[in-house]
Amino acid sequence: MISASILAFMGLGGQEMIFIFLALLLLFGAKKIPELAKGLGKGIKEFKDATKDVRENIEEGLKESEK
């Protein structure tokens, strides 16, 4: 799920986070929330892997151009 530091950076306090959680609970239900969180986690992992691949390709290209 979203880390507390990101929420704090966005200016969300404890009351706002509770309100958002309750709204999600009402909208999606208790059974659907873990599935949504799992999908979000997979998406974030795929994004990190893709950015890692791009970074490695760029670094590899820079090393080849220095030779």
Secondary structure, DSSP 8 states (H G I E B T S, - for coil): ---HHHHHHTT--HHHHHHHHHHHHHHH-TTHHHHHHHHHHHHHHHHHHHHHHHHHHHHHHHHHHH-
